[in-house]
Amino acid sequence: MNINTETKYCQTCGIPLDIDYASLEEGQNEEYCDYCLKNGVKSYDFSMDYLIYLWGLFPEEYYREVGISYSSSELREIMSKRLPEIKRWKQKINTAHVQYELIIKVQEYINCHLFDDLDSDRLSQVAGISKFHFRRLFKAICGDSLGNYIFRLRLEYIAFKLISTDTSVPELLSQINYQNKHTLSRAFKSYFNCSIPEFRKRHSNARPEGKNPIQVELSIEKVHNMRIAYLKLERTNNISHSFSLLWKQLLQFSENYELPSKGCKYVSLTLDYPLITPEEHSRFMVGVTLPQTFETPKGFGMYEIPSGEYAIFRFKGLYHELNRVYRHIYLDWLPACDYTLREPFTFETYINTPEKTPASELITAIYIPVTRKET
């Protein structure tokens, strides 16, 4: 075997690969570092600019892996020269990021027109690409076919309505323009492995007899629109690791620009349905509110949470207890209150952070979009 002494770099992140070519086993990977292979970074749709930005945030990670110390600006300059020459970025810079933005645009359209006639002809026009290319791209990024994706979102929306309102199935069908009761019953049982009445009974309440309700402070408030810079989490096999990674990036960015001292809030916005959507399918935006004059930072998306009336539940305690809070909100409070849900997504703001606050003192505000029931 000829020993290759040339330095090689991970074909995703650009870090030097420590390869012993003299003892290289047959079939052993020579293109990606262990981190990118094991943690799914290879499948993340980062742009090259964003990856360069990330390296500048964490030069200590580079030092720990390589043993060479660079400042943030030095490392960004090195990666700006190195990354265009590796496989992932060489053919067309930022192609993956552009494609990902196209699919986000389509996903937002689907969310707003969930029960319209959605087919690949219409949605490929929304994306502005050919139908054949759109279908392949959608499955590559979302991990599922277009039909299965829409089917899942529709059933999860219906399931959430079934546990969060007292709407009858015929009323619900008339509101959402689903095919018919029998078609829905078959599809629902196939997806959730139980009938609609069984599902409703299973989620009939959150508080067993004799147990105290979750302690929260509730207020109904008119909230002005919020402009947030966000990173999106979607399609991951290790949600805790990925969520922590995004938050670390967000906190670093926020502190670099002293955003907390400007009154900015940390925000998490869920794009799916609490208590319904499986964790591996959950989609989140994690972000920070921005002053109106602040430009969108490179590598981040921009989203505007709409103004409106919200039920705000303030909870003090560990983050892993938040699921109990959501169960209380949707299964105890909502069916008995004078309000009904509006369509904008639920989101959370964080009054303090684990880095500076004991876990038991963490304060989370959950915003539920509501409107008063008609009498």
C-alpha positions in Angstrom: 0.0 0.0 0.0 1.3 3.5 -0.9 1.3 5.6 2.2 -0.5 9.0 1.6 1.1 11.6 3.8 -0.9 14.5 2.5 -3.2 16.1 5.1 -6.8 15.3 4.5 -9.8 17.1 5.8 -13.3 16.1 6.9 -15.5 16.5 3.8 -18.2 18.2 5.9 -16.7 20.3 8.6 -13.1 20.8 7.3 -11.2 19.6 10.4 -7.9 17.8 9.7 -8.3 14.0 9.7 -5.9 12.0 11.9 -5.5 9.0 9.6 -2.9 6.3 10.1 -2.5 5.3 6.4 0.0 2.6 7.3 -2.7 0.6 9.2 -5.7 1.7 7.2 -8.3 -1.1 7.2 -10.1 -2.1 4.0 -13.4 -0.1 3.7 -12.4 2.3 6.5 -13.8 5.8 6.0 -11.3 8.4 4.8 -13.6 11.3 4.2 -15.5 12.3 7.4 -14.5 12.8 11.0 -16.0 10.6 13.7 -18.2 13.4 15.0 -19.8 14.1 11.6 -20.4 10.4 11.0 -21.8 9.7 14.4 -23.9 12.8 15.1 -25.5 13.4 11.8 -23.7 16.7 10.9 -23.3 15.2 7.4 -27.1 15.5 6.9 -27.5 19.0 8.3 -28.3 21.6 5.7 -25.9 24.2 6.8 -24.6 26.7 4.2 -20.8 27.1 3.9 -21.1 30.6 5.3 -22.9 29.3 8.4 -20.3 26.6 9.0 -17.5 29.2 8.8 -19.5 31.3 11.3 -19.8 28.3 13.6 -16.1 27.6 13.6 -15.5 31.2 14.7 -17.9 30.7 17.6 -16.0 27.7 18.9 -12.3 27.9 18.3 -11.7 26.0 21.5 -13.4 22.9 19.9 -10.8 23.1 17.0 -8.0 23.4 19.6 -9.3 20.4 21.5 -9.4 18.2 18.3 -6.3 19.4 16.5 -4.1 21.0 19.2 -3.6 24.2 17.3 -4.9 27.4 18.8 -6.5 30.1 16.6 -8.5 33.2 17.4 -12.1 33.3 16.0 -11.1 35.6 13.1 -8.0 33.5 12.3 -10.0 30.3 12.2 -12.8 31.8 10.1 -10.1 33.0 7.6 -8.6 29.5 7.4 -12.0 27.8 6.9 -12.9 30.4 4.3 -10.0 29.2 2.2 -10.3 25.5 3.1 -14.0 24.7 2.8 -14.5 25.6 -0.9 -11.9 23.0 -1.8 -13.5 20.0 0.0 -16.1 17.7 -1.5 -19.3 19.0 0.1 -18.8 22.6 -1.0 -16.6 22.4 -4.1 -19.3 21.8 -6.8 -21.6 24.6 -5.9 -21.3 26.8 -2.8 -24.4 27.0 -0.6 -26.5 24.8 -2.9 -27.7 22.8 0.1 -28.7 25.9 2.1 -30.6 27.3 -0.9 -32.5 24.0 -1.4 -33.3 23.8 2.3 -34.8 27.3 2.2 -37.0 26.2 -0.7 -38.3 23.3 1.3 -38.9 25.5 4.3 -41.0 27.8 2.0 -43.0 24.8 0.9 -43.4 23.6 4.5 -44.8 27.0 5.5 -47.2 26.9 2.6 -48.4 23.4 3.7 -48.9 24.6 7.2 -51.1 27.4 6.0 -53.1 25.3 3.5 -53.0 21.9 5.2 -56.4 20.7 4.0 -56.3 22.2 0.5 -55.6 20.1 -2.5 -51.9 19.8 -2.1 -50.1 17.9 -4.8 -46.6 17.9 -6.2 -47.7 20.1 -9.2 -48.8 22.9 -6.9 -46.0 22.6 -4.4 -43.3 22.4 -7.0 -44.6 25.7 -8.3 -44.4 27.2 -4.8 -40.7 26.0 -4.7 -40.1 27.2 -8.2 -38.4 24.0 -9.4 -39.5 21.1 -11.6 -41.9 18.5 -10.1 -39.4 15.6 -10.5 -36.6 17.6 -8.8 -39.0 18.8 -6.1 -40.1 15.3 -5.1 -36.5 14.1 -4.7 -35.4 17.2 -2.9 -38.4 17.1 -0.5 -37.7 13.5 0.5 -34.0 14.0 0.9 -34.5 16.9 3.3 -37.7 15.9 5.1 -36.9 12.2 5.2 -40.3 11.2 4.0 -42.3 11.4 0.8 -44.6 14.4 0.2 -47.7 12.3 0.5 -46.7 10.7 3.8 -45.6 14.0 5.2 -49.0 15.7 4.5 -50.9 12.6 5.7 -49.0 12.7 9.0 -49.5 16.5 9.6 -53.2 16.3 8.8 -53.8 13.4 11.2 -51.7 15.0 14.0 -53.7 18.3 13.5 -57.0 16.4 13.8 -55.7 14.4 16.8 -54.7 17.7 18.6 -58.1 19.2 17.9 -59.8 16.1 19.3 -58.0 16.4 22.7 -58.0 20.2 22.9 -61.6 21.0 21.9 -65.0 19.4 22.4 -65.7 19.6 18.7 -67.5 16.5 17.4 -66.1 14.5 14.5 -68.8 15.7 12.0 -68.2 19.3 13.0 -64.4 18.9 12.7 -64.8 17.3 9.2 -66.9 20.2 8.0 -64.2 22.7 9.3 -61.3 21.0 7.7 -62.8 19.6 4.5 -61.6 16.1 5.1 -63.0 13.3 2.9 -65.6 11.6 5.2 -66.0 10.1 8.6 -65.2 6.5 7.5 -62.1 7.5 5.6 -60.9 9.5 8.6 -61.6 6.6 11.1 -59.6 4.1 9.0 -56.7 6.5 8.6 -56.7 7.5 12.2 -56.7 3.9 13.5 -53.9 3.0 11.1 -51.7 5.9 12.3 -52.5 6.0 16.1 -53.4 2.3 16.6 -56.7 3.1 18.3 -60.1 4.5 17.3 -61.1 8.1 17.7 -63.3 7.5 20.8 -60.5 5.5 22.4 -58.0 8.2 21.7 -60.2 10.9 23.2 -60.8 8.8 26.3 -57.0 8.2 26.7 -56.5 12.0 26.7 -59.6 12.9 28.6 -57.7 14.5 31.5 -54.3 15.2 32.8 -54.9 15.1 36.5 -55.6 11.7 38.2 -57.9 11.9 41.3 -56.1 13.0 44.4 -53.2 14.7 42.8 -52.6 18.5 42.9 -52.7 20.4 39.6 -49.4 21.7 38.2 -48.6 25.1 39.7 -48.6 27.9 37.1 -49.4 31.6 36.9 -51.9 32.4 34.2 -52.6 35.7 32.4 -54.5 36.5 29.2 -52.6 39.3 27.3 -52.4 41.0 24.0 -48.9 40.4 22.7 -47.2 42.5 20.0 -45.5 40.8 17.1 -42.0 39.5 17.9 -39.2 39.4 15.3 -36.8 36.6 16.0 -33.5 35.3 14.5 -33.8 31.5 14.6 -32.0 28.2 14.0 -34.3 25.3 13.1 -34.2 21.8 14.5 -35.8 19.0 12.4 -35.3 15.4 11.5 -32.8 14.2 14.1 -32.3 10.9 15.9 -30.8 12.6 18.9 -33.0 15.5 19.8 -31.4 16.3 23.1 -27.9 16.6 21.6 -29.1 18.6 18.6 -31.2 20.9 20.8 -28.3 21.6 23.1 -26.0 22.3 20.1 -28.4 24.9 18.7 -28.9 26.6 22.0 -25.1 26.8 22.6 -24.8 28.6 19.2 -27.7 30.9 20.0 -26.4 31.8 23.4 -23.0 32.6 22.1 -24.4 34.8 19.3 -26.7 36.6 21.8 -23.9 37.3 24.3 -21.5 38.5 21.5 -24.0 41.2 20.6 -25.2 41.8 24.2 -28.8 41.2 23.3 -30.0 40.2 26.8 -29.0 43.7 28.0 -31.1 45.2 25.3 -34.2 43.4 26.6 -34.2 40.6 24.0 -35.8 37.2 24.9 -34.8 33.7 24.1 -37.6 31.9 22.3 -38.5 28.3 21.3 -41.3 27.8 18.8 -42.8 24.4 18.1 -44.1 23.7 14.6 -46.0 20.6 15.6 -48.6 19.6 18.2 -47.7 19.1 21.9 -48.7 15.6 23.2 -49.3 14.3 19.7 -46.2 14.5 17.4 -43.5 11.9 18.1 -40.2 13.3 19.3 -38.3 12.2 16.2 -40.7 14.1 14.0 -40.8 17.3 16.1 -39.7 20.6 14.4 -38.5 23.5 16.5 -37.2 27.0 16.0 -34.9 28.2 18.7 -34.2 31.9 18.5 -33.8 35.3 20.2 -35.9 38.4 19.7 -34.2 41.2 17.8 -34.4 45.0 17.9 -36.2 46.3 14.7 -33.0 47.9 13.4 -30.9 44.7 13.9 -30.0 42.9 10.6 -30.5 39.2 10.3 -27.2 37.5 11.3 -25.6 35.3 8.7 -26.6 31.7 9.1 -29.9 32.5 10.9 -33.4 32.6 9.6 -35.9 35.4 10.4 -39.4 34.8 11.6 -42.1 37.1 12.9 -44.4 35.7 15.6 -47.8 37.4 14.9 -49.4 39.7 17.4 -52.7 38.7 19.1 -54.2 37.4 22.3 -52.3 34.8 24.2 -52.9 32.7 27.3 -49.5 33.0 29.1 -48.6 30.2 31.6 -45.5 31.1 33.7 -43.9 28.0 35.3 -41.0 27.8 37.7 -39.1 24.5 37.6 -37.1 22.0 35.6 -37.5 21.9 31.8 -38.3 18.2 31.8 -41.4 19.0 33.8 -42.8 21.2 31.0 -44.6 18.2 29.4 -46.8 18.0 32.5 -47.5 21.7 32.1 -48.7 21.2 28.5 -50.9 18.3 29.6 -52.5 20.5 32.2 -53.0 23.3 29.7 -54.5 21.3 26.9 -56.3 18.5 28.8 -57.5 20.4 32.0 -57.5 24.1 31.4 -58.5 24.5 27.7 -61.6 22.3 27.7 -63.1 24.2 30.7 -62.1 27.8 29.9 -63.8 30.5 27.9 -61.2 30.5 25.2 -60.4 28.4 22.1 -57.2 28.0 20.2 -56.1 30.2 17.3 -53.9 28.8 14.5 -50.5 30.5 15.1 -48.0 28.2 16.8 -47.4 27.9 20.5 -44.0 29.2 21.7 -42.0 29.6 24.9 -39.8 32.4 26.3 -37.2 31.8 28.9 -36.9 34.4 31.7 -33.5 33.0 32.8 -31.1 30.4 31.6 -29.5 27.2 33.1 -26.0 28.8 32.8 -26.8 31.4 35.5 -29.8 29.9 37.4 -30.3 26.8 39.6 -32.5 24.3 37.7 -35.3 24.5 40.2 -35.5 28.3 39.7 -35.8 28.3 35.9 -38.8 30.3 34.7 -40.5 29.5 31.4 -43.4 31.4 29.9 -45.6 29.3 27.6 -47.7 31.3 25.1 -50.9 29.7 23.8 -52.7 31.7 21.0 -56.3 31.9 22.0 -59.5 33.8 21.2 -62.6 34.1 23.3 -65.4 31.5 22.5 -68.5 32.8 20.8 -71.5 32.8 23.1 
